[in-house]
Amino acid sequence: MRVVVIGASGQLGSDLMVAFADLAPVGVEHKMFDIEQPASMSKLLLRYRPEVVINTAAFHNVELCETRPDRAFAVNALAVDGLAAQCATAGAALVHLSTDYVFDGTATRPYREDDAPNPLSAYGISKLAGELCVRRHLERAFVVRTSGLYGVRGSSTKGYTFIERILEQARSGKPIRVVTDIAFSPSYTLHVAQAIRRIVESGAYGTYHVTNGGACTWHEYAVEILRQAALDADVAKTTSDEFPTLAKRPKHSPLENAALASLGLPALPDWREGVAAYLAARGT
């Protein structure tokens, strides 16, 4: 299987290169491939003739998307539309990464793949538009929604992961305040990448939620990080009202991995095991 990973140097992309390593995947970065340029996409597909293209590229600074919705839609929707069209012409399957932010967070249970999206932010709307663009062109596609990604590679946009910020604050004695009113499914990128490989090998095209098991609030997440890192620090409780943002975020967006279960594929480890694996990988 010939595999191309777009965004191979990012948090998830770097772990996808690991998960598919025995297949010698081709990793492409922005400096060698411009997802917004059809000619660049065509050249890439003609050169490598992949059977599967995995797209992790996105404009995912949620706050900046509110002030630059044009860029959000250019990258997360219009460029994806072009990529999907090119994959259809080339006969390549497409794996496209999406987000829990396509939901509004009003559900009282984890969201399933067939729940109706209702994004609240420009980022979420643009990512949902990207999903629709993929389906417009391709039947041979996997849309993978995930949540709260973190990996050893770190976030190229934000410059750190939430885990790293909490560890740094604890070690430097800085006060730590974390919200208790937002719940999600924090997910370790290597676990997500390994699950994506299993999905691709299943050949069962469709929409998948791929997250570590269970759910927690950001406060619970921070407390568990410090417990596993054996750091003694107080984590004060607060609410999102104390951190006003331009973008509206879903208050409750855990994802149920129902499609994975329906195929009989292994469930991802619990989110706490994801934290443990991350800390072990970074040498904590």
N, C-alpha and C positions, 0 to 999 in steps of 0.2 A: 504494500500500500504506500503510495507516494503522498506525503503530507507536507503542506505548507502552513506555517504558523505566522500570521500577521500580528506584529507587536511582540516579537519573541524576546525582547529585552525587558518587558514589563513584569509585574508581580506574577500574574497568572501565566503569561507567555513563557517566561523562563522555566516554570515548572511543567508546562506542556512539553517543552523541549526535552525535559527529563522523562516524562511519562511515555513519550513516543521515541525515546532515544534509540532503541534497537532497530527502528525503521529509518534511521538517519533523516529526520525531518529537516526541511529547509526553513530556517528562521529568517524572517525579513523584518527590518526596522524602518522607521520613517525616513532615515537618511538614504535608504536604498529603494524605497517604495512609497508612493504617495497615493493613499486610498482615495483621495479626491480627484485624481486624474485618470480618466478612462484609459488613456494610452499607456500609463504606467501599469495599470491592472492587466491590460491585454498582454503587454510585454512579459509580465511575471508569469501569467498562465501559459503563454506560448513557450517560454523558456523551460519551465519545470514540469509542465503537464501533470499537475497534481490530480490525484483521485479525490482528495479531501483538502479543503481549505478551512483553516480555523481562524476566525477573526476575533481578536481581542482588542483591536484598536477602537478607541472611543474618546469623545470629549466629555470627561466625567468629573470635572470640578463643578459640583452641584451649585455652589453659590455663583460662580462665574457664568454658568449657563443662564441664570436669571437676567444678567445684564448683557449677555451675548447669545441670545436665542438663535441668531443667524448662524453662529459657529456651531452651536449644539446641533441644529438640524442639518447643517452642511456635512458634518462628520458622522453623526449618529443615525441619520436617515438617508439623505441624498447620496452620500458616498456608499452606504450599504446597498441602496437600490442599484447603483451601478455595479458594485461587486457581485451582487446576486445575479444580475443580468449576464455578466461576463462568465460566471460559473455555469450558468445554464447553457450558454453557448459552447463552453469548453467541455461540458459533460462532467463537471466536478461537483461533488457534494459540498455543502457549506455548513460549518458549525459556527453559529453566531451567538456571542455572549450578550445577555441582557441582564435585567436587574429586578429586585423586589420593589424598586421605586415605580414600577408600572401599576402598583396597587395603591389604594388610598389609606390603608391601615385601619379601616373601621371594622374589620372582621374580628370576631372573638376566638377564632381558631386559626391555625396555620393555613396559608393560601395554597390551594391545589392548582394544578396546571390549567384546569378548565374553568377556574373562577374568572369573572369578568374584570378586566383591568379598568382602572380609573385613576390615572396618574395626577399628582397634585402640582408638580413642578415642571419647568421647562425641560430639565434633564429627563424626568420620567416620561414626559410626552414625546420627546425626541427618540428615546429608546423604544417606546412602543411603536412609533412610526417606523423605526428600523425593523422591528419584528414583522410588521405588515409588509414592508418592502421585500423582505426575504421570501415570505409566503407568496407574494405576487408573482415572483419569477420561478420559484423552485418548489418541487415536491420533494426532492432529495436534499432535505435540509434538517438540521437539528438546531432549534432555538433553545439555548441553555440560560435559564435565569438563576442567578446566585445572589448572595447577600453578604455584606460585611467582610469582603475579602481582605486577607492579610497574608503576606509571605515574606520569606527571608530576603528576597530581592528588594523589598520596600516599595513604597509608592513614588513613582517618578514625578507625579503631579504635586502631591502634598509634601513630599520630602521625608515622611515618616509614616509609621503605622500607629494606630491607637495604642497597641501594646508597647511600642518603643517610647511613646510619650508618657505613659503611665509609669514605666520602669524608670525613666529619666527623672520624673517628678519625685518618685519615691526615694531614689538614691541621692538626690540633691536636697531633700528635705522640703521641697516646695509643697504648698497646700494642694490637695487633690479634691476636686468636686466633680461628681459625675451624675448624669441624669438618671432618674428612676422610672420615667414615664414613656420611654421608647424601648420597645422590645423587637428583637430581630434574631437572625441565625448566623452568628459569626462563623466564617468558613476559611479554613487553612487552604491556601492555593494548591499545595501538592495533593491533598486529598481530593480537591475538586478536579484537578488535572487527571488524576488516575481514574476517577469516575467518568470523565469525558471520554477517555480512551475506551472504557468498557461500553459506553453508549455507542460510540462510532462503530466498534466491532460488532455490535448487535445488529446493525443495519436497520434498526427500527426508527425511521424518521419521525420527527414530531417535536413537541415542546416538552422540556424537562426542567424541573426544579432540582438543583444540585447544590446542597448545602450540608454542612456538618449537622449531625442530629441534635434535636432539642432546640431550645430557645432561651434567651435571657435578656435582661435589661442591660444597658451600658454599665450601670453601677455593678450589677452582678458579675459582669464580664471583668471589670477592673479588679474587683475583690478576688476573683479566681486567679487572675494573672499574678497578683502579688502573693497569693497563697502558694502558688506553684513555684514562683521565683524565690520563695522564702524571704520575702521582704516585709518588714513590719512597718506599715504606714496606715494612717487613718484615711478612709475614703468617705468624704462627706456626701450626703445625699442632697440632690437638688432636682429641679425640673427644667424642662426645655424652655419654659417661660423666662428663665433667667439668662438664656442665651439666644436672644432674638436673631433670626436669620432671614435673608431675603427669600430663600426657597422653603416651601412647605414640604415637610418630610412625613412619611407615614408613621404613625405612632406605634403600630403593631403590624410588623411585616415578616414574621417567621414564614418559612416556606415548607410545605409538606412535599416530600420526594415521592409522590404517588406513582408517577410514571416509571420511575426506577423500580419500585416495588412490583408494579404490574408485569414487568419483564423478568422478574426473579433475579435482578441484579443485586449485588451486595449493597447494603445500606452504608452510607459514610459513617465514620466514627462520630461519637458524641462530640459536641463543641469543646468540651473540657479536654478531650483527648487531642483535639486539634491544637489547643493551646500548649499542651505538653509536647507535642511533636515539634511545634514551632520553636519552643524554648530549647529543646534538645538540639535542633538543627543549627540554631544560632550560637550554641555553646554556653547557654545560661545554666 
